[in-house]
């Protein structure tokens, strides 16, 4: 990805993608929410990883995604930010 993404931009994009994936209303997802509380299961998480790869040009699985990185939208955004800003 050529442009440098900010944390707020990544968080907003993730919130939007998660709303779409989980069929939630706009505004139902905020960066501090846990993925589990939103209803994210393992199958949907794999779908989210595919969206992340397409949207940000980053394979989190290849980058060594850690369990603590998938606790909330914000922690996932931080992992994406770290992966896109080496």
Buried (B, 14 or more C-beta within 10 A) or exposed (E): EEEEBEBEEBBBBBBEBBBEBBEBEEEEBEBEBEBEEBEBEEEBBEBBBEBBBEBBEBEBEEBEBEEEBBEBBBBBBBBBBEBBEE
